[in-house]
Amino acid sequence: MIFFIACDSGRTPKGIIAEKEMIDVLTDVHLVDGYASVMYADSSRNAIAALYMAIYKKHNTDSVGIRKSLEYYSRHPDELTVMYESVNTKLKALEKRETDLEVAKQLKEQAKFDKERKLQDLKNKLKLDSVRNDSLNKQYIKIDTFKVVPLKRLFLQDVWKREKMKMKLDSITKDSLKNARIK
């Protein structure tokens, strides 16, 4: 008799959810409970009931089966402790995955924001350059429709013409002085 009891002690009784399946059930139940805790009680009753029904359907059980299994594992605290350690590990892994996804999403949005900001900065720089170019272009004067001459060049040309005239006058004066001396 002791031999049969010892052999049978490793297995769960009929109607009790197996340990591995129970870990998944408890994980799902705690996720739904967490979701329910942040919802308004009146507006979320139907949604939460639907989520529990999805858990029952997913694991081929019902609320009675889960309750009986919890009562059984509560009488075996060592097994329940091991199961809850696994549930806790799974929940932490899910939380880490969600956190990583959120961080990746934020990084993607930050990169998009940075790209848009650089583009805007470039547009602003081009706008400033165009304003500066416009002010530089005002230094040019249109002589006719095909010829554009910078004001500085026009001024220099004017100065050069005057100097040239002065030199011409000087040379005429020098020539006349030379001719006068020679005679």
Secondary structure, 3 states (H helix, E strand, C coil): CHHHHHHHCCCCCCCCCCHHHHHHHHHHHHHHHHHHHCCCHHHHHHHHHHHHHHHHHHCCCCHHHHHHHHHHHHCCHHHHHHHHHHHHHHHHHHHHHHHHHHHHHHHHHHHHHHHHHHHHHHHHHHHHHHHHHHHHHCCEEECCCCCEEEHHHHHHHHHHHHHHHHHHHHHHHHHHHHHHHHC
